[in-house]
């Protein structure tokens, strides 16, 4: 058994680390979501290459 203050400090530190991991995950997810939302309209701007018909093979 250790000092109660040291044990409490360790538990607070572990909780802080757990919460910081969750916040970091949310930050990364939000950033990637914003990038995806910005890039999605480019799918409609880029039109597929349209061929002008097949060339005669004589």
C-alpha positions as CSV (number, residue, x, y, z in Angstrom):
1,X,0.0,0.0,0.0
2,X,1.3,3.4,-1.0
3,X,0.7,6.9,0.1
4,X,-3.0,7.8,-0.6
5,X,-1.9,11.1,-2.1
6,X,0.4,9.4,-4.5
7,X,-2.3,6.8,-5.5
8,X,-4.8,9.6,-6.1
9,X,-2.3,11.5,-8.2
10,X,-1.7,8.4,-10.2
11,X,-5.4,7.8,-10.8
12,X,-5.9,11.4,-11.8
13,X,-2.9,11.1,-14.2
14,X,-4.4,7.9,-15.8
15,X,-7.8,9.6,-16.2
16,X,-6.2,12.6,-17.8
17,X,-4.3,10.4,-20.3
18,X,-7.5,8.5,-21.2
19,X,-9.4,11.7,-21.8
20,X,-6.6,13.2,-23.8
21,X,-6.5,10.1,-26.1
22,X,-10.3,10.5,-26.7
23,X,-9.9,14.2,-27.5
24,X,-7.0,13.5,-29.9
25,X,-9.1,10.8,-31.6
26,X,-12.0,13.3,-32.0
27,X,-9.7,16.0,-33.3
28,X,-8.2,13.6,-36.0
29,X,-11.7,12.4,-36.9
30,X,-13.0,15.9,-37.2
31,X,-10.0,17.0,-39.3
32,X,-10.3,14.1,-41.7
33,X,-14.1,14.7,-42.0
34,X,-13.6,18.3,-43.0
35,X,-11.0,17.3,-45.6
36,X,-13.4,14.7,-47.0
37,X,-16.2,17.2,-47.1
38,X,-14.0,19.6,-49.0
39,X,-12.9,17.0,-51.5
40,X,-16.3,15.4,-52.3
41,X,-17.5,18.3,-54.5
42,X,-14.5,17.8,-56.7
43,X,-16.0,14.4,-57.8
44,X,-18.7,16.3,-59.5
45,X,-16.4,18.9,-61.0
46,X,-14.2,16.3,-62.7
47,X,-16.2,14.9,-65.5
48,X,-15.2,11.5,-67.1
49,X,-13.4,11.5,-70.4
50,X,-16.0,11.2,-73.2
51,X,-15.0,9.5,-76.4
52,X,-16.3,10.9,-79.7
53,X,-17.2,7.5,-81.0
54,X,-15.1,4.7,-82.3
55,X,-12.7,5.3,-85.2
56,X,-13.1,3.3,-88.4
57,X,-10.6,0.5,-88.7
58,X,-10.2,0.2,-92.4
